[in-house]
């Protein structure tokens, strides 16, 4: 079955001054047609970061986002 969205070893690191802060650490995700998914987690768990990377609003530090 064809993938709609795939993330491969997705990583995002922000710099807080001189200190690196790892937001995402190796996220792998596959979304197929007709899938219904929910991104859940507490405040500050980088749900928005993941969605910004999938939506190409931001670039990952490492890894790939593949969109059909």
N, CA, C and O atoms as a Tripos MOL2 file, in Angstrom:
@<TRIPOS>MOLECULE
protein
  272   271    68     0     0
PROTEIN
NO_CHARGES

@<TRIPOS>ATOM
      1 N           0.8420   -1.1790    0.0000 N.3       1 UNK1
      2 CA          0.0000    0.0000    0.0000 C.3       1 UNK1
      3 C           0.8900    1.2470    0.0000 C.2       1 UNK1
      4 O           1.9280    1.2750    0.6620 O.2       1 UNK1
      5 N           0.4860    2.2550   -0.7300 N.am      2 UNK2
      6 CA          1.2710    3.4760   -0.8690 C.3       2 UNK2
      7 C           1.2150    4.3390    0.3980 C.2       2 UNK2
      8 O           0.1560    4.4770    1.0110 O.2       2 UNK2
      9 N           2.3260    4.9010    0.7750 N.am      3 UNK3
     10 CA          2.3920    5.7980    1.9250 C.3       3 UNK3
     11 C           1.9830    7.2090    1.5230 C.2       3 UNK3
     12 O           2.2590    7.6520    0.4080 O.2       3 UNK3
     13 N           1.3240    7.9100    2.4410 N.am      4 UNK4
     14 CA          0.9820    9.3180    2.2230 C.3       4 UNK4
     15 C           2.0730   10.1950    2.8450 C.2       4 UNK4
     16 O           2.5260   11.1630    2.2350 O.2       4 UNK4
     17 N           2.4860    9.8450    4.0590 N.am      5 UNK5
     18 CA          3.5460   10.5640    4.7760 C.3       5 UNK5
     19 C           4.4320    9.5330    5.4560 C.2       5 UNK5
     20 O           3.9490    8.5560    6.0280 O.2       5 UNK5
     21 N           5.7340    9.7660    5.3840 N.am      6 UNK6
     22 CA          6.6760    8.9210    6.1080 C.3       6 UNK6
     23 C           7.7720    9.8020    6.6780 C.2       6 UNK6
     24 O           8.2930   10.6830    5.9930 O.2       6 UNK6
     25 N           8.1210    9.5600    7.9370 N.am      7 UNK7
     26 CA          9.2940   10.2000    8.5190 C.3       7 UNK7
     27 C          10.2930    9.1000    8.8420 C.2       7 UNK7
     28 O           9.9290    8.0300    9.3300 O.2       7 UNK7
     29 N          11.5440    9.3790    8.5630 N.am      8 UNK8
     30 CA         12.6150    8.4110    8.7840 C.3       8 UNK8
     31 C          13.6720    9.0430    9.6790 C.2       8 UNK8
     32 O          14.3350   10.0050    9.2920 O.2       8 UNK8
     33 N          13.8210    8.4870   10.8870 N.am      9 UNK9
     34 CA         14.8300    8.9330   11.8450 C.3       9 UNK9
     35 C          14.8440   10.4570   11.9900 C.2       9 UNK9
     36 O          15.9020   11.0860   11.9550 O.2       9 UNK9
     37 N          13.6600   11.0340   12.1510 N.am     10 UNK10
     38 CA         13.5070   12.4820   12.2130 C.3      10 UNK10
     39 C          14.0400   13.0290   13.5250 C.2      10 UNK10
     40 O          13.6460   12.5880   14.6050 O.2      10 UNK10
     41 N          14.9410   13.9930   13.4160 N.am     11 UNK11
     42 CA         15.5400   14.6350   14.5910 C.3      11 UNK11
     43 C          15.5050   16.1480   14.4220 C.2      11 UNK11
     44 O          15.7110   16.6730   13.3280 O.2      11 UNK11
     45 N          15.2390   16.8390   15.5350 N.am     12 UNK12
     46 CA         15.2690   18.3020   15.5300 C.3      12 UNK12
     47 C          15.9700   18.7660   16.7910 C.2      12 UNK12
     48 O          15.5860   18.4000   17.9020 O.2      12 UNK12
     49 N          16.9990   19.5750   16.6090 N.am     13 UNK13
     50 CA         17.7610   20.1370   17.7220 C.3      13 UNK13
     51 C          17.7320   21.6510   17.6130 C.2      13 UNK13
     52 O          18.0250   22.2130   16.5580 O.2      13 UNK13
     53 N          17.3790   22.3040   18.7010 N.am     14 UNK14
     54 CA         17.3880   23.7640   18.7840 C.3      14 UNK14
     55 C          18.5730   24.1870   19.6470 C.2      14 UNK14
     56 O          19.0100   23.4470   20.5280 O.2      14 UNK14
     57 N          19.0730   25.3600   19.3870 N.am     15 UNK15
     58 CA         20.1330   25.9150   20.2260 C.3      15 UNK15
     59 C          19.5090   26.9140   21.1970 C.2      15 UNK15
     60 O          18.8510   27.8670   20.7820 O.2      15 UNK15
     61 N          19.7170   26.6910   22.4750 N.am     16 UNK16
     62 CA         19.2900   27.6100   23.5210 C.3      16 UNK16
     63 C          20.5550   28.3040   24.0100 C.2      16 UNK16
     64 O          21.1940   27.8660   24.9670 O.2      16 UNK16
     65 N          20.9050   29.4070   23.3250 N.am     17 UNK17
     66 CA         22.2130   30.0220   23.5420 C.3      17 UNK17
     67 C          23.2640   29.1040   22.9600 C.2      17 UNK17
     68 O          23.2790   28.8570   21.7550 O.2      17 UNK17
     69 N          24.1450   28.5960   23.8110 N.am     18 UNK18
     70 CA         25.1740   27.6500   23.3680 C.3      18 UNK18
     71 C          24.8170   26.1980   23.7050 C.2      18 UNK18
     72 O          25.6050   25.2830   23.4680 O.2      18 UNK18
     73 N          23.6230   26.0040   24.2600 N.am     19 UNK19
     74 CA         23.2180   24.6710   24.7120 C.3      19 UNK19
     75 C          22.2730   24.0420   23.6900 C.2      19 UNK19
     76 O          21.2190   24.6090   23.4040 O.2      19 UNK19
     77 N          22.6320   22.8670   23.1270 N.am     20 UNK20
     78 CA         21.7200   22.1810   22.2100 C.3      20 UNK20
     79 C          20.5810   21.4890   22.9750 C.2      20 UNK20
     80 O          20.8080   20.8160   23.9800 O.2      20 UNK20
     81 N          19.3600   21.6720   22.4760 N.am     21 UNK21
     82 CA         18.1830   21.0480   23.0810 C.3      21 UNK21
     83 C          17.5560   20.1400   22.0340 C.2      21 UNK21
     84 O          17.1330   20.6070   20.9760 O.2      21 UNK21
     85 N          17.4940   18.8350   22.3280 N.am     22 UNK22
     86 CA         16.9230   17.8760   21.3890 C.3      22 UNK22
     87 C          15.4130   17.8470   21.5560 C.2      22 UNK22
     88 O          14.8950   17.4410   22.5970 O.2      22 UNK22
     89 N          14.7070   18.2910   20.5000 N.am     23 UNK23
     90 CA         13.2460   18.2970   20.5300 C.3      23 UNK23
     91 C          12.7040   16.9410   20.0930 C.2      23 UNK23
     92 O          11.8680   16.3580   20.7840 O.2      23 UNK23
     93 N          13.1620   16.4410   18.9690 N.am     24 UNK24
     94 CA         12.7430   15.1300   18.4670 C.3      24 UNK24
     95 C          13.9730   14.2560   18.3140 C.2      24 UNK24
     96 O          15.0250   14.7140   17.8680 O.2      24 UNK24
     97 N          13.8300   13.0020   18.6840 N.am     25 UNK25
     98 CA         14.9730   12.0820   18.6590 C.3      25 UNK25
     99 C          14.6290   10.8120   17.8910 C.2      25 UNK25
    100 O          14.2020    9.8230   18.4860 O.2      25 UNK25
    101 N          14.8100   10.8320   16.5950 N.am     26 UNK26
    102 CA         14.6480    9.6280   15.7950 C.3      26 UNK26
    103 C          13.2140    9.1620   15.6240 C.2      26 UNK26
    104 O          12.9170    7.9880   15.8450 O.2      26 UNK26
    105 N          12.3210   10.0590   15.2340 N.am     27 UNK27
    106 CA         10.9070    9.7080   15.0610 C.3      27 UNK27
    107 C          10.6980    9.0280   13.7040 C.2      27 UNK27
    108 O          11.0750    9.5610   12.6600 O.2      27 UNK27
    109 N          10.0960    7.8540   13.7470 N.am     28 UNK28
    110 CA          9.7160    7.1240   12.5410 C.3      28 UNK28
    111 C           8.1950    7.0180   12.5280 C.2      28 UNK28
    112 O           7.5810    6.5840   13.5030 O.2      28 UNK28
    113 N           7.5990    7.4230   11.4080 N.am     29 UNK29
    114 CA          6.1410    7.4550   11.3020 C.3      29 UNK29
    115 C           5.7440    7.0790    9.8910 C.2      29 UNK29
    116 O           6.3870    7.4910    8.9270 O.2      29 UNK29
    117 N           4.6860    6.2980    9.7700 N.am     30 UNK30
    118 CA          4.1270    5.9630    8.4570 C.3      30 UNK30
    119 C           2.6250    6.1970    8.4990 C.2      30 UNK30
    120 O           1.9270    5.6950    9.3800 O.2      30 UNK30
    121 N           2.1410    6.9650    7.5330 N.am     31 UNK31
    122 CA          0.7140    7.2370    7.4230 C.3      31 UNK31
    123 C           0.2610    6.7690    6.0480 C.2      31 UNK31
    124 O           0.7970    7.1910    5.0230 O.2      31 UNK31
    125 N          -0.7360    5.8890    6.0450 N.am     32 UNK32
    126 CA         -1.2750    5.3340    4.8080 C.3      32 UNK32
    127 C          -2.6060    6.0150    4.4780 C.2      32 UNK32
    128 O          -3.2280    6.6160    5.3530 O.2      32 UNK32
    129 N          -3.0450    5.9220    3.2150 N.am     33 UNK33
    130 CA         -4.3470    6.4850    2.8630 C.3      33 UNK33
    131 C          -5.4450    5.9270    3.7760 C.2      33 UNK33
    132 O          -5.4420    4.7460    4.1250 O.2      33 UNK33
    133 N          -6.3630    6.7860    4.1460 N.am     34 UNK34
    134 CA         -7.5150    6.4600    5.0080 C.3      34 UNK34
    135 C          -7.1340    6.2210    6.4610 C.2      34 UNK34
    136 O          -8.0020    5.8810    7.2640 O.2      34 UNK34
    137 N          -5.8550    6.3870    6.8290 N.am     35 UNK35
    138 CA         -5.4730    6.3060    8.2470 C.3      35 UNK35
    139 C          -6.0450    7.5080    8.9850 C.2      35 UNK35
    140 O          -6.1530    8.5990    8.4250 O.2      35 UNK35
    141 N          -6.4030    7.3020   10.2180 N.am     36 UNK36
    142 CA         -6.8370    8.3640   11.1140 C.3      36 UNK36
    143 C          -5.8660    8.3300   12.2780 C.2      36 UNK36
    144 O          -5.8160    7.3450   13.0150 O.2      36 UNK36
    145 N          -5.0890    9.3960   12.4520 N.am     37 UNK37
    146 CA         -4.0830    9.3950   13.5150 C.3      37 UNK37
    147 C          -4.3050   10.5720   14.4490 C.2      37 UNK37
    148 O          -4.9270   11.5690   14.0830 O.2      37 UNK37
    149 N          -3.7910   10.4400   15.6460 N.am     38 UNK38
    150 CA         -3.8160   11.5150   16.6270 C.3      38 UNK38
    151 C          -2.4120   11.6260   17.2100 C.2      38 UNK38
    152 O          -1.7820   10.6170   17.5250 O.2      38 UNK38
    153 N          -1.9330   12.8400   17.3510 N.am     39 UNK39
    154 CA         -0.6380   13.1050   17.9850 C.3      39 UNK39
    155 C          -0.9490   13.5810   19.3990 C.2      39 UNK39
    156 O          -1.4870   14.6730   19.5830 O.2      39 UNK39
    157 N          -0.6150   12.7750   20.3900 N.am     40 UNK40
    158 CA         -0.9570   13.0740   21.7760 C.3      40 UNK40
    159 C           0.2970   13.2100   22.6250 C.2      40 UNK40
    160 O           1.3230   12.5900   22.3460 O.2      40 UNK40
    161 N           0.1990   14.0230   23.6540 N.am     41 UNK41
    162 CA          1.2910   14.1670   24.6010 C.3      41 UNK41
    163 C           1.0920   15.4090   25.4410 C.2      41 UNK41
    164 O           0.2790   16.2690   25.1020 O.2      41 UNK41
    165 N           1.8250   15.5090   26.5300 N.am     42 UNK42
    166 CA          1.6930   16.6740   27.4040 C.3      42 UNK42
    167 C           2.2590   17.9330   26.7410 C.2      42 UNK42
    168 O           2.9670   17.8640   25.7370 O.2      42 UNK42
    169 N           1.9350   19.0570   27.3180 N.am     43 UNK43
    170 CA          2.4680   20.3310   26.8460 C.3      43 UNK43
    171 C           3.9940   20.2840   26.8580 C.2      43 UNK43
    172 O           4.6010   19.8440   27.8340 O.2      43 UNK43
    173 N           4.6080   20.7400   25.7670 N.am     44 UNK44
    174 CA          6.0650   20.7620   25.6910 C.3      44 UNK44
    175 C           6.6860   19.4810   25.1750 C.2      44 UNK44
    176 O           7.9080   19.3390   25.2060 O.2      44 UNK44
    177 N           5.8730   18.5360   24.6960 N.am     45 UNK45
    178 CA          6.4280   17.2720   24.2210 C.3      45 UNK45
    179 C           6.7300   17.2940   22.7170 C.2      45 UNK45
    180 O           6.9980   16.2490   22.1240 O.2      45 UNK45
    181 N           6.6870   18.4740   22.1050 N.am     46 UNK46
    182 CA          7.0990   18.7040   20.7120 C.3      46 UNK46
    183 C           6.1570   18.1200   19.6650 C.2      46 UNK46
    184 O           6.5890   17.7030   18.5900 O.2      46 UNK46
    185 N           4.8720   18.0940   19.9890 N.am     47 UNK47
    186 CA          3.8660   17.7140   18.9930 C.3      47 UNK47
    187 C           3.8640   18.7130   17.8470 C.2      47 UNK47
    188 O           3.8470   18.3230   16.6800 O.2      47 UNK47
    189 N           3.8810   19.9970   18.1730 N.am     48 UNK48
    190 CA          3.8760   21.0510   17.1460 C.3      48 UNK48
    191 C           5.1470   21.0030   16.3070 C.2      48 UNK48
    192 O           5.0990   21.2510   15.1020 O.2      48 UNK48
    193 N           6.2640   20.6930   16.9150 N.am     49 UNK49
    194 CA          7.5160   20.5660   16.1720 C.3      49 UNK49
    195 C           7.3920   19.4730   15.1210 C.2      49 UNK49
    196 O           7.7890   19.6690   13.9720 O.2      49 UNK49
    197 N           6.8450   18.3230   15.5030 N.am     50 UNK50
    198 CA          6.6460   17.2250   14.5660 C.3      50 UNK50
    199 C           5.7400   17.6540   13.4180 C.2      50 UNK50
    200 O           6.0510   17.3990   12.2540 O.2      50 UNK50
    201 N           4.6320   18.2990   13.7350 N.am     51 UNK51
    202 CA          3.6940   18.7150   12.6880 C.3      51 UNK51
    203 C           4.2940   19.7960   11.7910 C.2      51 UNK51
    204 O           4.0290   19.8140   10.5890 O.2      51 UNK51
    205 N           5.0910   20.6860   12.3530 N.am     52 UNK52
    206 CA          5.7660   21.7090   11.5380 C.3      52 UNK52
    207 C           6.7660   21.0750   10.5720 C.2      52 UNK52
    208 O           6.9250   21.5530    9.4490 O.2      52 UNK52
    209 N           7.4300   20.0200   10.9880 N.am     53 UNK53
    210 CA          8.3610   19.3230   10.1050 C.3      53 UNK53
    211 C           7.6090   18.5700    9.0080 C.2      53 UNK53
    212 O           8.0090   18.6000    7.8440 O.2      53 UNK53
    213 N           6.5240   17.8970    9.3800 N.am     54 UNK54
    214 CA          5.7240   17.1790    8.3840 C.3      54 UNK54
    215 C           5.1180   18.1520    7.3840 C.2      54 UNK54
    216 O           5.0460   17.8560    6.1910 O.2      54 UNK54
    217 N           4.6830   19.3050    7.8640 N.am     55 UNK55
    218 CA          4.0770   20.3150    7.0010 C.3      55 UNK55
    219 C           5.0790   21.1760    6.2610 C.2      55 UNK55
    220 O           4.6910   22.1370    5.5950 O.2      55 UNK55
    221 N           6.3490   20.8560    6.3610 N.am     56 UNK56
    222 CA          7.4710   21.5500    5.7190 C.3      56 UNK56
    223 C           7.5690   23.0290    6.1190 C.2      56 UNK56
    224 O           8.0800   23.8440    5.3510 O.2      56 UNK56
    225 N           7.0890   23.3710    7.3000 N.am     57 UNK57
    226 CA          7.2520   24.7240    7.8190 C.3      57 UNK57
    227 C           8.6140   24.9000    8.4770 C.2      57 UNK57
    228 O           9.0540   26.0240    8.7230 O.2      57 UNK57
    229 N           9.2780   23.7840    8.7590 N.am     58 UNK58
    230 CA         10.6000   23.7860    9.3820 C.3      58 UNK58
    231 C          11.4030   22.6470    8.7700 C.2      58 UNK58
    232 O          10.8340   21.7220    8.1900 O.2      58 UNK58
    233 N          12.7090   22.7110    8.8970 N.am     59 UNK59
    234 CA         13.5900   21.6690    8.3610 C.3      59 UNK59
    235 C          14.1480   20.8380    9.5170 C.2      59 UNK59
    236 O          14.5050   21.3750   10.5650 O.2      59 UNK59
    237 N          14.2170   19.5190    9.3090 N.am     60 UNK60
    238 CA         14.7830   18.6770   10.3660 C.3      60 UNK60
    239 C          16.3070   18.8560   10.4620 C.2      60 UNK60
    240 O          16.9690   19.1920    9.4800 O.2      60 UNK60
    241 N          16.8370   18.6260   11.6490 N.am     61 UNK61
    242 CA         18.2770   18.6150   11.8480 C.3      61 UNK61
    243 C          18.8730   17.3910   11.1600 C.2      61 UNK61
    244 O          19.9360   17.4640   10.5440 O.2      61 UNK61
    245 N          18.1670   16.2640   11.2760 N.am     62 UNK62
    246 CA         18.5570   15.0070   10.6160 C.3      62 UNK62
    247 C          17.2990   14.2670   10.2230 C.2      62 UNK62
    248 O          16.2180   14.5440   10.7430 O.2      62 UNK62
    249 N          17.4370   13.3350    9.3120 N.am     63 UNK63
    250 CA         16.3180   12.5000    8.9140 C.3      63 UNK63
    251 C          15.6000   13.0440    7.6950 C.2      63 UNK63
    252 O          16.0170   14.0320    7.0890 O.2      63 UNK63
    253 N          14.5060   12.3730    7.3500 N.am     64 UNK64
    254 CA         13.7540   12.7240    6.1490 C.3      64 UNK64
    255 C          12.2630   12.7590    6.4400 C.2      64 UNK64
    256 O          11.7480   12.0130    7.2730 O.2      64 UNK64
    257 N          11.5820   13.6550    5.7190 N.am     65 UNK65
    258 CA         10.1210   13.6580    5.6640 C.3      65 UNK65
    259 C           9.7850   13.4170    4.1990 C.2      65 UNK65
    260 O          10.2230   14.1630    3.3230 O.2      65 UNK65
    261 N           9.0070   12.3730    3.9390 N.am     66 UNK66
    262 CA          8.6170   12.0400    2.5800 C.3      66 UNK66
    263 C           7.0980   12.1820    2.4870 C.2      66 UNK66
    264 O           6.3490   11.5570    3.2370 O.2      66 UNK66
    265 N           6.6690   13.0180    1.5510 N.am     67 UNK67
    266 CA          5.2270   13.2600    1.3520 C.3      67 UNK67
    267 C           4.8870   12.8670   -0.0750 C.2      67 UNK67
    268 O           5.5640   13.2630   -1.0240 O.2      67 UNK67
    269 N           3.8090   12.0660   -0.2130 N.am     68 UNK68
    270 CA          3.3770   11.6350   -1.5400 C.3      68 UNK68
    271 C           2.8950   12.8310   -2.3270 C.2      68 UNK68
    272 O           2.4850   12.6870   -3.4790 O.2      68 UNK68
@<TRIPOS>BOND
     1     1     2 1
     2     2     3 1
     3     3     4 2
     4     3     5 am
     5     5     6 1
     6     6     7 1
     7     7     8 2
     8     7     9 am
     9     9    10 1
    10    10    11 1
    11    11    12 2
    12    11    13 am
    13    13    14 1
    14    14    15 1
    15    15    16 2
    16    15    17 am
    17    17    18 1
    18    18    19 1
    19    19    20 2
    20    19    21 am
    21    21    22 1
    22    22    23 1
    23    23    24 2
    24    23    25 am
    25    25    26 1
    26    26    27 1
    27    27    28 2
    28    27    29 am
    29    29    30 1
    30    30    31 1
    31    31    32 2
    32    31    33 am
    33    33    34 1
    34    34    35 1
    35    35    36 2
    36    35    37 am
    37    37    38 1
    38    38    39 1
    39    39    40 2
    40    39    41 am
    41    41    42 1
    42    42    43 1
    43    43    44 2
    44    43    45 am
    45    45    46 1
    46    46    47 1
    47    47    48 2
    48    47    49 am
    49    49    50 1
    50    50    51 1
    51    51    52 2
    52    51    53 am
    53    53    54 1
    54    54    55 1
    55    55    56 2
    56    55    57 am
    57    57    58 1
    58    58    59 1
    59    59    60 2
    60    59    61 am
    61    61    62 1
    62    62    63 1
    63    63    64 2
    64    63    65 am
    65    65    66 1
    66    66    67 1
    67    67    68 2
    68    67    69 am
    69    69    70 1
    70    70    71 1
    71    71    72 2
    72    71    73 am
    73    73    74 1
    74    74    75 1
    75    75    76 2
    76    75    77 am
    77    77    78 1
    78    78    79 1
    79    79    80 2
    80    79    81 am
    81    81    82 1
    82    82    83 1
    83    83    84 2
    84    83    85 am
    85    85    86 1
    86    86    87 1
    87    87    88 2
    88    87    89 am
    89    89    90 1
    90    90    91 1
    91    91    92 2
    92    91    93 am
    93    93    94 1
    94    94    95 1
    95    95    96 2
    96    95    97 am
    97    97    98 1
    98    98    99 1
    99    99   100 2
   100    99   101 am
   101   101   102 1
   102   102   103 1
   103   103   104 2
   104   103   105 am
   105   105   106 1
   106   106   107 1
   107   107   108 2
   108   107   109 am
   109   109   110 1
   110   110   111 1
   111   111   112 2
   112   111   113 am
   113   113   114 1
   114   114   115 1
   115   115   116 2
   116   115   117 am
   117   117   118 1
   118   118   119 1
   119   119   120 2
   120   119   121 am
   121   121   122 1
   122   122   123 1
   123   123   124 2
   124   123   125 am
   125   125   126 1
   126   126   127 1
   127   127   128 2
   128   127   129 am
   129   129   130 1
   130   130   131 1
   131   131   132 2
   132   131   133 am
   133   133   134 1
   134   134   135 1
   135   135   136 2
   136   135   137 am
   137   137   138 1
   138   138   139 1
   139   139   140 2
   140   139   141 am
   141   141   142 1
   142   142   143 1
   143   143   144 2
   144   143   145 am
   145   145   146 1
   146   146   147 1
   147   147   148 2
   148   147   149 am
   149   149   150 1
   150   150   151 1
   151   151   152 2
   152   151   153 am
   153   153   154 1
   154   154   155 1
   155   155   156 2
   156   155   157 am
   157   157   158 1
   158   158   159 1
   159   159   160 2
   160   159   161 am
   161   161   162 1
   162   162   163 1
   163   163   164 2
   164   163   165 am
   165   165   166 1
   166   166   167 1
   167   167   168 2
   168   167   169 am
   169   169   170 1
   170   170   171 1
   171   171   172 2
   172   171   173 am
   173   173   174 1
   174   174   175 1
   175   175   176 2
   176   175   177 am
   177   177   178 1
   178   178   179 1
   179   179   180 2
   180   179   181 am
   181   181   182 1
   182   182   183 1
   183   183   184 2
   184   183   185 am
   185   185   186 1
   186   186   187 1
   187   187   188 2
   188   187   189 am
   189   189   190 1
   190   190   191 1
   191   191   192 2
   192   191   193 am
   193   193   194 1
   194   194   195 1
   195   195   196 2
   196   195   197 am
   197   197   198 1
   198   198   199 1
   199   199   200 2
   200   199   201 am
   201   201   202 1
   202   202   203 1
   203   203   204 2
   204   203   205 am
   205   205   206 1
   206   206   207 1
   207   207   208 2
   208   207   209 am
   209   209   210 1
   210   210   211 1
   211   211   212 2
   212   211   213 am
   213   213   214 1
   214   214   215 1
   215   215   216 2
   216   215   217 am
   217   217   218 1
   218   218   219 1
   219   219   220 2
   220   219   221 am
   221   221   222 1
   222   222   223 1
   223   223   224 2
   224   223   225 am
   225   225   226 1
   226   226   227 1
   227   227   228 2
   228   227   229 am
   229   229   230 1
   230   230   231 1
   231   231   232 2
   232   231   233 am
   233   233   234 1
   234   234   235 1
   235   235   236 2
   236   235   237 am
   237   237   238 1
   238   238   239 1
   239   239   240 2
   240   239   241 am
   241   241   242 1
   242   242   243 1
   243   243   244 2
   244   243   245 am
   245   245   246 1
   246   246   247 1
   247   247   248 2
   248   247   249 am
   249   249   250 1
   250   250   251 1
   251   251   252 2
   252   251   253 am
   253   253   254 1
   254   254   255 1
   255   255   256 2
   256   255   257 am
   257   257   258 1
   258   258   259 1
   259   259   260 2
   260   259   261 am
   261   261   262 1
   262   262   263 1
   263   263   264 2
   264   263   265 am
   265   265   266 1
   266   266   267 1
   267   267   268 2
   268   267   269 am
   269   269   270 1
   270   270   271 1
   271   271   272 2
@<TRIPOS>SUBSTRUCTURE
     1 UNK1         2 RESIDUE 1 A UNK
     2 UNK2         6 RESIDUE 1 A UNK
     3 UNK3        10 RESIDUE 1 A UNK
     4 UNK4        14 RESIDUE 1 A UNK
     5 UNK5        18 RESIDUE 1 A UNK
     6 UNK6        22 RESIDUE 1 A UNK
     7 UNK7        26 RESIDUE 1 A UNK
     8 UNK8        30 RESIDUE 1 A UNK
     9 UNK9        34 RESIDUE 1 A UNK
    10 UNK10       38 RESIDUE 1 A UNK
    11 UNK11       42 RESIDUE 1 A UNK
    12 UNK12       46 RESIDUE 1 A UNK
    13 UNK13       50 RESIDUE 1 A UNK
    14 UNK14       54 RESIDUE 1 A UNK
    15 UNK15       58 RESIDUE 1 A UNK
    16 UNK16       62 RESIDUE 1 A UNK
    17 UNK17       66 RESIDUE 1 A UNK
    18 UNK18       70 RESIDUE 1 A UNK
    19 UNK19       74 RESIDUE 1 A UNK
    20 UNK20       78 RESIDUE 1 A UNK
    21 UNK21       82 RESIDUE 1 A UNK
    22 UNK22       86 RESIDUE 1 A UNK
    23 UNK23       90 RESIDUE 1 A UNK
    24 UNK24       94 RESIDUE 1 A UNK
    25 UNK25       98 RESIDUE 1 A UNK
    26 UNK26      102 RESIDUE 1 A UNK
    27 UNK27      106 RESIDUE 1 A UNK
    28 UNK28      110 RESIDUE 1 A UNK
    29 UNK29      114 RESIDUE 1 A UNK
    30 UNK30      118 RESIDUE 1 A UNK
    31 UNK31      122 RESIDUE 1 A UNK
    32 UNK32      126 RESIDUE 1 A UNK
    33 UNK33      130 RESIDUE 1 A UNK
    34 UNK34      134 RESIDUE 1 A UNK
    35 UNK35      138 RESIDUE 1 A UNK
    36 UNK36      142 RESIDUE 1 A UNK
    37 UNK37      146 RESIDUE 1 A UNK
    38 UNK38      150 RESIDUE 1 A UNK
    39 UNK39      154 RESIDUE 1 A UNK
    40 UNK40      158 RESIDUE 1 A UNK
    41 UNK41      162 RESIDUE 1 A UNK
    42 UNK42      166 RESIDUE 1 A UNK
    43 UNK43      170 RESIDUE 1 A UNK
    44 UNK44      174 RESIDUE 1 A UNK
    45 UNK45      178 RESIDUE 1 A UNK
    46 UNK46      182 RESIDUE 1 A UNK
    47 UNK47      186 RESIDUE 1 A UNK
    48 UNK48      190 RESIDUE 1 A UNK
    49 UNK49      194 RESIDUE 1 A UNK
    50 UNK50      198 RESIDUE 1 A UNK
    51 UNK51      202 RESIDUE 1 A UNK
    52 UNK52      206 RESIDUE 1 A UNK
    53 UNK53      210 RESIDUE 1 A UNK
    54 UNK54      214 RESIDUE 1 A UNK
    55 UNK55      218 RESIDUE 1 A UNK
    56 UNK56      222 RESIDUE 1 A UNK
    57 UNK57      226 RESIDUE 1 A UNK
    58 UNK58      230 RESIDUE 1 A UNK
    59 UNK59      234 RESIDUE 1 A UNK
    60 UNK60      238 RESIDUE 1 A UNK
    61 UNK61      242 RESIDUE 1 A UNK
    62 UNK62      246 RESIDUE 1 A UNK
    63 UNK63      250 RESIDUE 1 A UNK
    64 UNK64      254 RESIDUE 1 A UNK
    65 UNK65      258 RESIDUE 1 A UNK
    66 UNK66      262 RESIDUE 1 A UNK
    67 UNK67      266 RESIDUE 1 A UNK
    68 UNK68      270 RESIDUE 1 A UNK
